[in-house]
Structure formats: C-alpha cells, structure tokens
Amino acid sequence: MSMISVCGTDCAACYCYPNLCKGCNEVKGKVFHMPEGKACTIYECTVSTHEYSNCGKCDKVPCDIWRATRDPKFTDEEFEENIRERTRNLRMNL
C-alpha cells in the first residue's frame, strides 16, 4: 500500500507514523486524532464522497477542507509549505 495518503502526506515521513498512526490509507482515514469511528474529513470527501483515490484527482486541491484541517503545530509559513509539498506528492503519484 502506498505511503502517500489521499491528501498527499507522506505517511512514512510523518512524526505520527508508525507509533500513533499506521497511515491514513491503512486505517481508512480513521486516524488517532479523530473521534472514535470517524474518518478524517479529507479522507471522507476524497474517498467516500467523490470516490477518488486521492485529492490529486480533484480540481479544487488545495481546498477549504485542507485549510480547515490544519495541524496546529505549523506556523503559517510551515503550513503553506506543507500544502505545496503535499500537492507535489499528489502530482508525482497520479
């Protein structure tokens, strides 16, 4: 299974992997920071609603959902760089 999540995050490079999270694709978006049994809103939108394999299939990327699910540990500059990196990952894995 790919370590690039539906939103373009490289799970293998994430500080949460593999101890807190096994990878978004592996857990079907039900990551540790979501309420029990709930999937990440990005995963839900991408896979469940639009039936895309990843956000790179959507012409709205990066969208409002991406911005609403910001990791609070990032500064504004780090968050924008994170979005650019995730978008690059998606383009390379289409």
PDB file of N, CA, C and O in Angstrom:
ATOM      1  N   MET A   1       0.843  -1.188   0.000  1.00  0.00           N
ATOM      2  CA  MET A   1       0.000   0.000   0.000  1.00  0.00           C
ATOM      3  C   MET A   1       0.888   1.253   0.000  1.00  0.00           C
ATOM      4  O   MET A   1       1.914   1.288   0.680  1.00  0.00           O
ATOM      5  N   SER A   2       0.497   2.260  -0.751  1.00  0.00           N
ATOM      6  CA  SER A   2       1.257   3.489  -0.853  1.00  0.00           C
ATOM      7  C   SER A   2       1.341   4.203   0.485  1.00  0.00           C
ATOM      8  O   SER A   2       0.394   4.183   1.271  1.00  0.00           O
ATOM      9  N   MET A   3       2.474   4.830   0.738  1.00  0.00           N
ATOM     10  CA  MET A   3       2.626   5.609   1.960  1.00  0.00           C
ATOM     11  C   MET A   3       2.239   7.067   1.722  1.00  0.00           C
ATOM     12  O   MET A   3       2.336   7.884   2.638  1.00  0.00           O
ATOM     13  N   ILE A   4       1.805   7.407   0.514  1.00  0.00           N
ATOM     14  CA  ILE A   4       1.276   8.741   0.235  1.00  0.00           C
ATOM     15  C   ILE A   4      -0.223   8.681   0.490  1.00  0.00           C
ATOM     16  O   ILE A   4      -0.953   7.945  -0.174  1.00  0.00           O
ATOM     17  N   SER A   5      -0.666   9.465   1.461  1.00  0.00           N
ATOM     18  CA  SER A   5      -2.083   9.448   1.832  1.00  0.00           C
ATOM     19  C   SER A   5      -2.927  10.140   0.767  1.00  0.00           C
ATOM     20  O   SER A   5      -2.393  10.727  -0.174  1.00  0.00           O
ATOM     21  N   VAL A   6      -4.236  10.069   0.920  1.00  0.00           N
ATOM     22  CA  VAL A   6      -5.142  10.680  -0.051  1.00  0.00           C
ATOM     23  C   VAL A   6      -4.914  12.180  -0.169  1.00  0.00           C
ATOM     24  O   VAL A   6      -5.198  12.763  -1.215  1.00  0.00           O
ATOM     25  N   CYS A   7      -4.407  12.817   0.884  1.00  0.00           N
ATOM     26  CA  CYS A   7      -4.174  14.269   0.847  1.00  0.00           C
ATOM     27  C   CYS A   7      -2.744  14.616   0.463  1.00  0.00           C
ATOM     28  O   CYS A   7      -2.370  15.789   0.474  1.00  0.00           O
ATOM     29  N   GLY A   8      -1.947  13.625   0.127  1.00  0.00           N
ATOM     30  CA  GLY A   8      -0.587  13.882  -0.314  1.00  0.00           C
ATOM     31  C   GLY A   8       0.460  13.849   0.779  1.00  0.00           C
ATOM     32  O   GLY A   8       1.642  14.057   0.503  1.00  0.00           O
ATOM     33  N   THR A   9       0.060  13.595   2.005  1.00  0.00           N
ATOM     34  CA  THR A   9       1.028  13.475   3.091  1.00  0.00           C
ATOM     35  C   THR A   9       1.831  12.201   2.899  1.00  0.00           C
ATOM     36  O   THR A   9       1.271  11.143   2.611  1.00  0.00           O
ATOM     37  N   ASP A  10       3.134  12.303   3.058  1.00  0.00           N
ATOM     38  CA  ASP A  10       3.988  11.118   3.029  1.00  0.00           C
ATOM     39  C   ASP A  10       3.959  10.533   4.435  1.00  0.00           C
ATOM     40  O   ASP A  10       4.684  10.986   5.320  1.00  0.00           O
ATOM     41  N   CYS A  11       3.124   9.532   4.631  1.00  0.00           N
ATOM     42  CA  CYS A  11       2.931   8.954   5.966  1.00  0.00           C
ATOM     43  C   CYS A  11       4.248   8.476   6.567  1.00  0.00           C
ATOM     44  O   CYS A  11       4.457   8.613   7.773  1.00  0.00           O
ATOM     45  N   ALA A  12       5.126   7.926   5.759  1.00  0.00           N
ATOM     46  CA  ALA A  12       6.397   7.417   6.267  1.00  0.00           C
ATOM     47  C   ALA A  12       7.262   8.532   6.856  1.00  0.00           C
ATOM     48  O   ALA A  12       8.106   8.270   7.712  1.00  0.00           O
ATOM     49  N   ALA A  13       7.060   9.770   6.405  1.00  0.00           N
ATOM     50  CA  ALA A  13       7.842  10.902   6.901  1.00  0.00           C
ATOM     51  C   ALA A  13       7.129  11.651   8.028  1.00  0.00           C
ATOM     52  O   ALA A  13       7.697  12.578   8.605  1.00  0.00           O
ATOM     53  N   CYS A  14       5.910  11.264   8.343  1.00  0.00           N
ATOM     54  CA  CYS A  14       5.106  11.948   9.355  1.00  0.00           C
ATOM     55  C   CYS A  14       5.586  11.588  10.751  1.00  0.00           C
ATOM     56  O   CYS A  14       5.931  10.436  11.016  1.00  0.00           O
ATOM     57  N   TYR A  15       5.609  12.562  11.636  1.00  0.00           N
ATOM     58  CA  TYR A  15       6.049  12.326  13.015  1.00  0.00           C
ATOM     59  C   TYR A  15       5.128  11.354  13.771  1.00  0.00           C
ATOM     60  O   TYR A  15       5.522  10.823  14.809  1.00  0.00           O
ATOM     61  N   CYS A  16       3.938  11.119  13.277  1.00  0.00           N
ATOM     62  CA  CYS A  16       2.988  10.212  13.933  1.00  0.00           C
ATOM     63  C   CYS A  16       3.165   8.758  13.518  1.00  0.00           C
ATOM     64  O   CYS A  16       2.685   7.856  14.204  1.00  0.00           O
ATOM     65  N   TYR A  17       3.848   8.523  12.403  1.00  0.00           N
ATOM     66  CA  TYR A  17       3.986   7.176  11.844  1.00  0.00           C
ATOM     67  C   TYR A  17       5.238   6.496  12.383  1.00  0.00           C
ATOM     68  O   TYR A  17       6.279   7.148  12.455  1.00  0.00           O
ATOM     69  N   PRO A  18       5.197   5.250  12.758  1.00  0.00           N
ATOM     70  CA  PRO A  18       4.089   4.317  12.800  1.00  0.00           C
ATOM     71  C   PRO A  18       3.497   4.145  14.204  1.00  0.00           C
ATOM     72  O   PRO A  18       2.600   3.323  14.394  1.00  0.00           O
ATOM     73  N   ASN A  19       3.979   4.899  15.174  1.00  0.00           N
ATOM     74  CA  ASN A  19       3.546   4.672  16.559  1.00  0.00           C
ATOM     75  C   ASN A  19       2.133   5.157  16.852  1.00  0.00           C
ATOM     76  O   ASN A  19       1.336   4.409  17.419  1.00  0.00           O
ATOM     77  N   LEU A  20       1.805   6.389  16.480  1.00  0.00           N
ATOM     78  CA  LEU A  20       0.467   6.922  16.727  1.00  0.00           C
ATOM     79  C   LEU A  20      -0.500   6.586  15.610  1.00  0.00           C
ATOM     80  O   LEU A  20      -1.709   6.508  15.830  1.00  0.00           O
ATOM     81  N   CYS A  21       0.028   6.386  14.408  1.00  0.00           N
ATOM     82  CA  CYS A  21      -0.812   6.162  13.235  1.00  0.00           C
ATOM     83  C   CYS A  21      -0.131   5.175  12.300  1.00  0.00           C
ATOM     84  O   CYS A  21       1.082   5.234  12.104  1.00  0.00           O
ATOM     85  N   LYS A  22      -0.897   4.286  11.734  1.00  0.00           N
ATOM     86  CA  LYS A  22      -0.373   3.283  10.785  1.00  0.00           C
ATOM     87  C   LYS A  22      -0.408   3.780   9.346  1.00  0.00           C
ATOM     88  O   LYS A  22      -0.005   3.064   8.430  1.00  0.00           O
ATOM     89  N   GLY A  23      -0.886   4.995   9.147  1.00  0.00           N
ATOM     90  CA  GLY A  23      -1.008   5.562   7.801  1.00  0.00           C
ATOM     91  C   GLY A  23      -2.465   5.745   7.434  1.00  0.00           C
ATOM     92  O   GLY A  23      -3.291   4.867   7.684  1.00  0.00           O
ATOM     93  N   CYS A  24      -2.778   6.869   6.849  1.00  0.00           N
ATOM     94  CA  CYS A  24      -4.168   7.215   6.540  1.00  0.00           C
ATOM     95  C   CYS A  24      -4.845   6.185   5.645  1.00  0.00           C
ATOM     96  O   CYS A  24      -5.998   5.821   5.879  1.00  0.00           O
ATOM     97  N   ASN A  25      -4.144   5.720   4.631  1.00  0.00           N
ATOM     98  CA  ASN A  25      -4.741   4.724   3.736  1.00  0.00           C
ATOM     99  C   ASN A  25      -4.991   3.420   4.475  1.00  0.00           C
ATOM    100  O   ASN A  25      -6.033   2.789   4.297  1.00  0.00           O
ATOM    101  N   GLU A  26      -4.045   3.020   5.298  1.00  0.00           N
ATOM    102  CA  GLU A  26      -4.140   1.763   6.042  1.00  0.00           C
ATOM    103  C   GLU A  26      -5.330   1.757   7.002  1.00  0.00           C
ATOM    104  O   GLU A  26      -6.013   0.743   7.150  1.00  0.00           O
ATOM    105  N   VAL A  27      -5.573   2.906   7.657  1.00  0.00           N
ATOM    106  CA  VAL A  27      -6.670   2.970   8.646  1.00  0.00           C
ATOM    107  C   VAL A  27      -7.941   3.588   8.065  1.00  0.00           C
ATOM    108  O   VAL A  27      -8.880   3.911   8.794  1.00  0.00           O
ATOM    109  N   LYS A  28      -7.954   3.745   6.740  1.00  0.00           N
ATOM    110  CA  LYS A  28      -9.126   4.281   6.028  1.00  0.00           C
ATOM    111  C   LYS A  28      -9.579   5.638   6.591  1.00  0.00           C
ATOM    112  O   LYS A  28     -10.770   5.908   6.743  1.00  0.00           O
ATOM    113  N   GLY A  29      -8.582   6.473   6.891  1.00  0.00           N
ATOM    114  CA  GLY A  29      -8.861   7.829   7.354  1.00  0.00           C
ATOM    115  C   GLY A  29      -9.215   7.946   8.819  1.00  0.00           C
ATOM    116  O   GLY A  29      -9.383   9.054   9.328  1.00  0.00           O
ATOM    117  N   LYS A  30      -9.331   6.823   9.504  1.00  0.00           N
ATOM    118  CA  LYS A  30      -9.706   6.861  10.931  1.00  0.00           C
ATOM    119  C   LYS A  30      -8.445   6.984  11.781  1.00  0.00           C
ATOM    120  O   LYS A  30      -8.052   6.063  12.497  1.00  0.00           O
ATOM    121  N   VAL A  31      -7.832   8.154  11.671  1.00  0.00           N
ATOM    122  CA  VAL A  31      -6.567   8.427  12.347  1.00  0.00           C
ATOM    123  C   VAL A  31      -6.798   8.739  13.821  1.00  0.00           C
ATOM    124  O   VAL A  31      -7.909   9.070  14.237  1.00  0.00           O
ATOM    125  N   PHE A  32      -5.745   8.628  14.588  1.00  0.00           N
ATOM    126  CA  PHE A  32      -5.828   8.720  16.053  1.00  0.00           C
ATOM    127  C   PHE A  32      -6.421  10.027  16.561  1.00  0.00           C
ATOM    128  O   PHE A  32      -7.017  10.040  17.638  1.00  0.00           O
ATOM    129  N   HIS A  33      -6.282  11.108  15.837  1.00  0.00           N
ATOM    130  CA  HIS A  33      -6.749  12.406  16.336  1.00  0.00           C
ATOM    131  C   HIS A  33      -8.218  12.691  16.005  1.00  0.00           C
ATOM    132  O   HIS A  33      -8.746  13.745  16.362  1.00  0.00           O
ATOM    133  N   MET A  34      -8.865  11.759  15.332  1.00  0.00           N
ATOM    134  CA  MET A  34     -10.297  11.897  15.040  1.00  0.00           C
ATOM    135  C   MET A  34     -11.105  11.196  16.132  1.00  0.00           C
ATOM    136  O   MET A  34     -10.608  10.274  16.778  1.00  0.00           O
ATOM    137  N   PRO A  35     -12.361  11.635  16.340  1.00  0.00           N
ATOM    138  CA  PRO A  35     -13.211  10.920  17.305  1.00  0.00           C
ATOM    139  C   PRO A  35     -13.354   9.453  16.894  1.00  0.00           C
ATOM    140  O   PRO A  35     -13.342   9.126  15.708  1.00  0.00           O
ATOM    141  N   GLU A  36     -13.486   8.590  17.876  1.00  0.00           N
ATOM    142  CA  GLU A  36     -13.604   7.141  17.654  1.00  0.00           C
ATOM    143  C   GLU A  36     -14.610   6.815  16.549  1.00  0.00           C
ATOM    144  O   GLU A  36     -15.761   7.248  16.593  1.00  0.00           O
ATOM    145  N   GLY A  37     -14.161   6.053  15.568  1.00  0.00           N
ATOM    146  CA  GLY A  37     -15.027   5.603  14.487  1.00  0.00           C
ATOM    147  C   GLY A  37     -15.232   6.596  13.360  1.00  0.00           C
ATOM    148  O   GLY A  37     -15.878   6.271  12.363  1.00  0.00           O
ATOM    149  N   LYS A  38     -14.698   7.796  13.498  1.00  0.00           N
ATOM    150  CA  LYS A  38     -14.861   8.826  12.466  1.00  0.00           C
ATOM    151  C   LYS A  38     -13.606   8.899  11.611  1.00  0.00           C
ATOM    152  O   LYS A  38     -12.492   8.729  12.107  1.00  0.00           O
ATOM    153  N   ALA A  39     -13.795   9.150  10.332  1.00  0.00           N
ATOM    154  CA  ALA A  39     -12.664   9.319   9.416  1.00  0.00           C
ATOM    155  C   ALA A  39     -12.368  10.805   9.239  1.00  0.00           C
ATOM    156  O   ALA A  39     -13.243  11.653   9.413  1.00  0.00           O
ATOM    157  N   CYS A  40     -11.151  11.094   8.898  1.00  0.00           N
ATOM    158  CA  CYS A  40     -10.710  12.450   8.594  1.00  0.00           C
ATOM    159  C   CYS A  40     -11.614  13.042   7.508  1.00  0.00           C
ATOM    160  O   CYS A  40     -12.006  12.338   6.578  1.00  0.00           O
ATOM    161  N   THR A  41     -11.939  14.311   7.620  1.00  0.00           N
ATOM    162  CA  THR A  41     -12.832  14.943   6.640  1.00  0.00           C
ATOM    163  C   THR A  41     -12.229  14.955   5.235  1.00  0.00           C
ATOM    164  O   THR A  41     -12.959  14.882   4.246  1.00  0.00           O
ATOM    165  N   ILE A  42     -10.914  15.047   5.144  1.00  0.00           N
ATOM    166  CA  ILE A  42     -10.278  14.999   3.817  1.00  0.00           C
ATOM    167  C   ILE A  42     -10.482  13.613   3.214  1.00  0.00           C
ATOM    168  O   ILE A  42     -10.850  13.488   2.046  1.00  0.00           O
ATOM    169  N   TYR A  43     -10.248  12.592   3.994  1.00  0.00           N
ATOM    170  CA  TYR A  43     -10.424  11.214   3.518  1.00  0.00           C
ATOM    171  C   TYR A  43     -11.879  10.974   3.123  1.00  0.00           C
ATOM    172  O   TYR A  43     -12.147  10.412   2.061  1.00  0.00           O
ATOM    173  N   GLU A  44     -12.806  11.388   3.959  1.00  0.00           N
ATOM    174  CA  GLU A  44     -14.239  11.221   3.669  1.00  0.00           C
ATOM    175  C   GLU A  44     -14.621  11.888   2.355  1.00  0.00           C
ATOM    176  O   GLU A  44     -15.295  11.287   1.519  1.00  0.00           O
ATOM    177  N   CYS A  45     -14.191  13.125   2.179  1.00  0.00           N
ATOM    178  CA  CYS A  45     -14.508  13.866   0.954  1.00  0.00           C
ATOM    179  C   CYS A  45     -13.917  13.163  -0.266  1.00  0.00           C
ATOM    180  O   CYS A  45     -14.604  12.949  -1.264  1.00  0.00           O
ATOM    181  N   THR A  46     -12.650  12.810  -0.174  1.00  0.00           N
ATOM    182  CA  THR A  46     -11.943  12.231  -1.314  1.00  0.00           C
ATOM    183  C   THR A  46     -12.451  10.841  -1.679  1.00  0.00           C
ATOM    184  O   THR A  46     -12.826  10.590  -2.825  1.00  0.00           O
ATOM    185  N   VAL A  47     -12.460   9.949  -0.709  1.00  0.00           N
ATOM    186  CA  VAL A  47     -12.757   8.541  -0.974  1.00  0.00           C
ATOM    187  C   VAL A  47     -14.250   8.243  -0.934  1.00  0.00           C
ATOM    188  O   VAL A  47     -14.790   7.630  -1.854  1.00  0.00           O
ATOM    189  N   SER A  48     -14.911   8.677   0.126  1.00  0.00           N
ATOM    190  CA  SER A  48     -16.323   8.323   0.294  1.00  0.00           C
ATOM    191  C   SER A  48     -17.258   9.162  -0.571  1.00  0.00           C
ATOM    192  O   SER A  48     -18.166   8.625  -1.205  1.00  0.00           O
ATOM    193  N   THR A  49     -17.043  10.460  -0.600  1.00  0.00           N
ATOM    194  CA  THR A  49     -17.947  11.342  -1.345  1.00  0.00           C
ATOM    195  C   THR A  49     -17.669  11.336  -2.842  1.00  0.00           C
ATOM    196  O   THR A  49     -18.576  11.127  -3.648  1.00  0.00           O
ATOM    197  N   HIS A  50     -16.406  11.569  -3.214  1.00  0.00           N
ATOM    198  CA  HIS A  50     -16.076  11.696  -4.637  1.00  0.00           C
ATOM    199  C   HIS A  50     -15.545  10.416  -5.271  1.00  0.00           C
ATOM    200  O   HIS A  50     -15.421  10.326  -6.493  1.00  0.00           O
ATOM    201  N   GLU A  51     -15.233   9.427  -4.435  1.00  0.00           N
ATOM    202  CA  GLU A  51     -14.696   8.152  -4.912  1.00  0.00           C
ATOM    203  C   GLU A  51     -13.402   8.304  -5.711  1.00  0.00           C
ATOM    204  O   GLU A  51     -13.161   7.587  -6.682  1.00  0.00           O
ATOM    205  N   TYR A  52     -12.570   9.266  -5.269  1.00  0.00           N
ATOM    206  CA  TYR A  52     -11.239   9.455  -5.853  1.00  0.00           C
ATOM    207  C   TYR A  52     -10.242   8.619  -5.067  1.00  0.00           C
ATOM    208  O   TYR A  52     -10.470   8.314  -3.896  1.00  0.00           O
ATOM    209  N   SER A  53      -9.154   8.252  -5.697  1.00  0.00           N
ATOM    210  CA  SER A  53      -8.090   7.551  -4.977  1.00  0.00           C
ATOM    211  C   SER A  53      -7.252   8.526  -4.156  1.00  0.00           C
ATOM    212  O   SER A  53      -6.637   8.139  -3.163  1.00  0.00           O
ATOM    213  N   ASN A  54      -7.229   9.800  -4.575  1.00  0.00           N
ATOM    214  CA  ASN A  54      -6.529  10.827  -3.807  1.00  0.00           C
ATOM    215  C   ASN A  54      -7.005  12.214  -4.239  1.00  0.00           C
ATOM    216  O   ASN A  54      -7.707  12.353  -5.241  1.00  0.00           O
ATOM    217  N   CYS A  55      -6.626  13.212  -3.492  1.00  0.00           N
ATOM    218  CA  CYS A  55      -7.052  14.592  -3.751  1.00  0.00           C
ATOM    219  C   CYS A  55      -6.507  15.137  -5.072  1.00  0.00           C
ATOM    220  O   CYS A  55      -7.040  16.108  -5.609  1.00  0.00           O
ATOM    221  N   GLY A  56      -5.457  14.523  -5.591  1.00  0.00           N
ATOM    222  CA  GLY A  56      -4.892  14.964  -6.858  1.00  0.00           C
ATOM    223  C   GLY A  56      -5.859  14.814  -8.021  1.00  0.00           C
ATOM    224  O   GLY A  56      -5.663  15.424  -9.071  1.00  0.00           O
ATOM    225  N   LYS A  57      -6.894  14.015  -7.847  1.00  0.00           N
ATOM    226  CA  LYS A  57      -7.913  13.821  -8.885  1.00  0.00           C
ATOM    227  C   LYS A  57      -8.921  14.969  -8.897  1.00  0.00           C
ATOM    228  O   LYS A  57      -9.718  15.081  -9.828  1.00  0.00           O
ATOM    229  N   CYS A  58      -8.893  15.816  -7.877  1.00  0.00           N
ATOM    230  CA  CYS A  58      -9.860  16.901  -7.724  1.00  0.00           C
ATOM    231  C   CYS A  58      -9.267  18.222  -8.209  1.00  0.00           C
ATOM    232  O   CYS A  58      -8.114  18.537  -7.912  1.00  0.00           O
ATOM    233  N   ASP A  59     -10.053  18.986  -8.952  1.00  0.00           N
ATOM    234  CA  ASP A  59      -9.565  20.266  -9.470  1.00  0.00           C
ATOM    235  C   ASP A  59      -9.614  21.388  -8.435  1.00  0.00           C
ATOM    236  O   ASP A  59      -9.227  22.518  -8.734  1.00  0.00           O
ATOM    237  N   LYS A  60     -10.084  21.095  -7.226  1.00  0.00           N
ATOM    238  CA  LYS A  60     -10.171  22.111  -6.173  1.00  0.00           C
ATOM    239  C   LYS A  60      -9.009  22.055  -5.178  1.00  0.00           C
ATOM    240  O   LYS A  60      -8.965  22.841  -4.232  1.00  0.00           O
ATOM    241  N   VAL A  61      -8.076  21.138  -5.385  1.00  0.00           N
ATOM    242  CA  VAL A  61      -6.963  20.987  -4.449  1.00  0.00           C
ATOM    243  C   VAL A  61      -5.989  22.157  -4.556  1.00  0.00           C
ATOM    244  O   VAL A  61      -5.661  22.539  -5.679  1.00  0.00           O
ATOM    245  N   PRO A  62      -5.513  22.740  -3.484  1.00  0.00           N
ATOM    246  CA  PRO A  62      -5.922  22.538  -2.101  1.00  0.00           C
ATOM    247  C   PRO A  62      -7.217  23.288  -1.820  1.00  0.00           C
ATOM    248  O   PRO A  62      -7.391  24.430  -2.247  1.00  0.00           O
ATOM    249  N   CYS A  63      -8.097  22.655  -1.118  1.00  0.00           N
ATOM    250  CA  CYS A  63      -9.440  23.205  -0.903  1.00  0.00           C
ATOM    251  C   CYS A  63      -9.627  23.723   0.523  1.00  0.00           C
ATOM    252  O   CYS A  63      -8.709  23.687   1.343  1.00  0.00           O
ATOM    253  N   ASP A  64     -10.828  24.198   0.790  1.00  0.00           N
ATOM    254  CA  ASP A  64     -11.158  24.704   2.123  1.00  0.00           C
ATOM    255  C   ASP A  64     -11.044  23.619   3.189  1.00  0.00           C
ATOM    256  O   ASP A  64     -10.701  23.912   4.335  1.00  0.00           O
ATOM    257  N   ILE A  65     -11.327  22.378   2.826  1.00  0.00           N
ATOM    258  CA  ILE A  65     -11.207  21.292   3.804  1.00  0.00           C
ATOM    259  C   ILE A  65      -9.747  21.144   4.235  1.00  0.00           C
ATOM    260  O   ILE A  65      -9.468  20.934   5.415  1.00  0.00           O
ATOM    261  N   TRP A  66      -8.817  21.252   3.287  1.00  0.00           N
ATOM    262  CA  TRP A  66      -7.392  21.186   3.631  1.00  0.00           C
ATOM    263  C   TRP A  66      -7.059  22.283   4.638  1.00  0.00           C
ATOM    264  O   TRP A  66      -6.386  22.036   5.639  1.00  0.00           O
ATOM    265  N   ARG A  67      -7.527  23.474   4.369  1.00  0.00           N
ATOM    266  CA  ARG A  67      -7.216  24.615   5.250  1.00  0.00           C
ATOM    267  C   ARG A  67      -7.870  24.458   6.616  1.00  0.00           C
ATOM    268  O   ARG A  67      -7.316  24.903   7.622  1.00  0.00           O
ATOM    269  N   ALA A  68      -9.034  23.836   6.665  1.00  0.00           N
ATOM    270  CA  ALA A  68      -9.746  23.654   7.930  1.00  0.00           C
ATOM    271  C   ALA A  68      -9.138  22.542   8.783  1.00  0.00           C
ATOM    272  O   ALA A  68      -9.404  22.474   9.983  1.00  0.00           O
ATOM    273  N   THR A  69      -8.337  21.679   8.189  1.00  0.00           N
ATOM    274  CA  THR A  69      -7.743  20.569   8.931  1.00  0.00           C
ATOM    275  C   THR A  69      -6.259  20.804   9.182  1.00  0.00           C
ATOM    276  O   THR A  69      -5.467  19.862   9.200  1.00  0.00           O
ATOM    277  N   ARG A  70      -5.901  22.020   9.369  1.00  0.00           N
ATOM    278  CA  ARG A  70      -4.513  22.429   9.602  1.00  0.00           C
ATOM    279  C   ARG A  70      -3.976  21.850  10.908  1.00  0.00           C
ATOM    280  O   ARG A  70      -4.650  21.883  11.938  1.00  0.00           O
ATOM    281  N   ASP A  71      -2.762  21.324  10.854  1.00  0.00           N
ATOM    282  CA  ASP A  71      -2.077  20.857  12.052  1.00  0.00           C
ATOM    283  C   ASP A  71      -1.631  22.086  12.834  1.00  0.00           C
ATOM    284  O   ASP A  71      -0.863  22.895  12.313  1.00  0.00           O
ATOM    285  N   PRO A  72      -2.097  22.245  14.077  1.00  0.00           N
ATOM    286  CA  PRO A  72      -1.789  23.460  14.837  1.00  0.00           C
ATOM    287  C   PRO A  72      -0.312  23.629  15.173  1.00  0.00           C
ATOM    288  O   PRO A  72       0.089  24.705  15.616  1.00  0.00           O
ATOM    289  N   LYS A  73       0.502  22.605  14.978  1.00  0.00           N
ATOM    290  CA  LYS A  73       1.923  22.750  15.271  1.00  0.00           C
ATOM    291  C   LYS A  73       2.648  23.589  14.214  1.00  0.00           C
ATOM    292  O   LYS A  73       3.767  24.046  14.447  1.00  0.00           O
ATOM    293  N   PHE A  74       2.012  23.794  13.047  1.00  0.00           N
ATOM    294  CA  PHE A  74       2.633  24.544  11.963  1.00  0.00           C
ATOM    295  C   PHE A  74       2.420  26.052  12.106  1.00  0.00           C
ATOM    296  O   PHE A  74       1.340  26.508  12.479  1.00  0.00           O
ATOM    297  N   THR A  75       3.473  26.815  11.800  1.00  0.00           N
ATOM    298  CA  THR A  75       3.310  28.262  11.630  1.00  0.00           C
ATOM    299  C   THR A  75       2.609  28.470  10.291  1.00  0.00           C
ATOM    300  O   THR A  75       2.450  27.521   9.525  1.00  0.00           O
ATOM    301  N   ASP A  76       2.193  29.689  10.003  1.00  0.00           N
ATOM    302  CA  ASP A  76       1.561  29.974   8.715  1.00  0.00           C
ATOM    303  C   ASP A  76       2.476  29.583   7.566  1.00  0.00           C
ATOM    304  O   ASP A  76       2.030  28.971   6.596  1.00  0.00           O
ATOM    305  N   GLU A  77       3.752  29.932   7.669  1.00  0.00           N
ATOM    306  CA  GLU A  77       4.709  29.628   6.603  1.00  0.00           C
ATOM    307  C   GLU A  77       4.908  28.120   6.460  1.00  0.00           C
ATOM    308  O   GLU A  77       4.958  27.602   5.344  1.00  0.00           O
ATOM    309  N   GLU A  78       5.021  27.425   7.572  1.00  0.00           N
ATOM    310  CA  GLU A  78       5.188  25.969   7.524  1.00  0.00           C
ATOM    311  C   GLU A  78       3.955  25.295   6.936  1.00  0.00           C
ATOM    312  O   GLU A  78       4.072  24.324   6.189  1.00  0.00           O
ATOM    313  N   PHE A  79       2.785  25.800   7.268  1.00  0.00           N
ATOM    314  CA  PHE A  79       1.551  25.224   6.737  1.00  0.00           C
ATOM    315  C   PHE A  79       1.474  25.396   5.223  1.00  0.00           C
ATOM    316  O   PHE A  79       1.102  24.462   4.513  1.00  0.00           O
ATOM    317  N   GLU A  80       1.821  26.578   4.725  1.00  0.00           N
ATOM    318  CA  GLU A  80       1.807  26.804   3.271  1.00  0.00           C
ATOM    319  C   GLU A  80       2.823  25.903   2.574  1.00  0.00           C
ATOM    320  O   GLU A  80       2.546  25.382   1.493  1.00  0.00           O
ATOM    321  N   GLU A  81       3.987  25.715   3.174  1.00  0.00           N
ATOM    322  CA  GLU A  81       4.983  24.809   2.599  1.00  0.00           C
ATOM    323  C   GLU A  81       4.472  23.372   2.630  1.00  0.00           C
ATOM    324  O   GLU A  81       4.702  22.614   1.689  1.00  0.00           O
ATOM    325  N   ASN A  82       3.786  22.995   3.695  1.00  0.00           N
ATOM    326  CA  ASN A  82       3.192  21.663   3.798  1.00  0.00           C
ATOM    327  C   ASN A  82       2.185  21.435   2.673  1.00  0.00           C
ATOM    328  O   ASN A  82       2.157  20.361   2.073  1.00  0.00           O
ATOM    329  N   ILE A  83       1.371  22.428   2.389  1.00  0.00           N
ATOM    330  CA  ILE A  83       0.396  22.320   1.295  1.00  0.00           C
ATOM    331  C   ILE A  83       1.115  22.163  -0.045  1.00  0.00           C
ATOM    332  O   ILE A  83       0.715  21.340  -0.869  1.00  0.00           O
ATOM    333  N   ARG A  84       2.164  22.940  -0.265  1.00  0.00           N
ATOM    334  CA  ARG A  84       2.929  22.816  -1.521  1.00  0.00           C
ATOM    335  C   ARG A  84       3.543  21.419  -1.646  1.00  0.00           C
ATOM    336  O   ARG A  84       3.504  20.815  -2.718  1.00  0.00           O
ATOM    337  N   GLU A  85       4.106  20.913  -0.556  1.00  0.00           N
ATOM    338  CA  GLU A  85       4.723  19.583  -0.569  1.00  0.00           C
ATOM    339  C   GLU A  85       3.692  18.491  -0.842  1.00  0.00           C
ATOM    340  O   GLU A  85       3.936  17.590  -1.645  1.00  0.00           O
ATOM    341  N   ARG A  86       2.555  18.569  -0.182  1.00  0.00           N
ATOM    342  CA  ARG A  86       1.501  17.575  -0.395  1.00  0.00           C
ATOM    343  C   ARG A  86       0.990  17.616  -1.830  1.00  0.00           C
ATOM    344  O   ARG A  86       0.739  16.571  -2.430  1.00  0.00           O
ATOM    345  N   THR A  87       0.836  18.814  -2.381  1.00  0.00           N
ATOM    346  CA  THR A  87       0.386  18.959  -3.773  1.00  0.00           C
ATOM    347  C   THR A  87       1.406  18.342  -4.723  1.00  0.00           C
ATOM    348  O   THR A  87       1.030  17.660  -5.675  1.00  0.00           O
ATOM    349  N   ARG A  88       2.700  18.577  -4.472  1.00  0.00           N
ATOM    350  CA  ARG A  88       3.757  17.949  -5.294  1.00  0.00           C
ATOM    351  C   ARG A  88       3.679  16.434  -5.197  1.00  0.00           C
ATOM    352  O   ARG A  88       3.769  15.744  -6.212  1.00  0.00           O
ATOM    353  N   ASN A  89       3.512  15.910  -3.989  1.00  0.00           N
ATOM    354  CA  ASN A  89       3.407  14.453  -3.807  1.00  0.00           C
ATOM    355  C   ASN A  89       2.250  13.880  -4.613  1.00  0.00           C
ATOM    356  O   ASN A  89       2.383  12.826  -5.235  1.00  0.00           O
ATOM    357  N   LEU A  90       1.123  14.569  -4.602  1.00  0.00           N
ATOM    358  CA  LEU A  90      -0.038  14.096  -5.355  1.00  0.00           C
ATOM    359  C   LEU A  90       0.239  14.096  -6.850  1.00  0.00           C
ATOM    360  O   LEU A  90      -0.107  13.139  -7.543  1.00  0.00           O
ATOM    361  N   ARG A  91       0.849  15.141  -7.347  1.00  0.00           N
ATOM    362  CA  ARG A  91       1.153  15.227  -8.790  1.00  0.00           C
ATOM    363  C   ARG A  91       2.100  14.123  -9.227  1.00  0.00           C
ATOM    364  O   ARG A  91       1.966  13.574 -10.321  1.00  0.00           O
ATOM    365  N   MET A  92       3.065  13.800  -8.358  1.00  0.00           N
ATOM    366  CA  MET A  92       4.044  12.758  -8.694  1.00  0.00           C
ATOM    367  C   MET A  92       3.430  11.365  -8.622  1.00  0.00           C
ATOM    368  O   MET A  92       3.967  10.427  -9.212  1.00  0.00           O
ATOM    369  N   ASN A  93       2.322  11.214  -7.915  1.00  0.00           N
ATOM    370  CA  ASN A  93       1.726   9.883  -7.707  1.00  0.00           C
ATOM    371  C   ASN A  93       0.396   9.703  -8.414  1.00  0.00           C
ATOM    372  O   ASN A  93      -0.370   8.811  -8.050  1.00  0.00           O
ATOM    373  N   LEU A  94       0.096  10.526  -9.417  1.00  0.00           N
ATOM    374  CA  LEU A  94      -1.180  10.380 -10.127  1.00  0.00           C
ATOM    375  C   LEU A  94      -1.188   9.146 -10.988  1.00  0.00           C
ATOM    376  O   LEU A  94      -2.183   8.866 -11.657  1.00  0.00           O
TER     377      LEU A  94
END
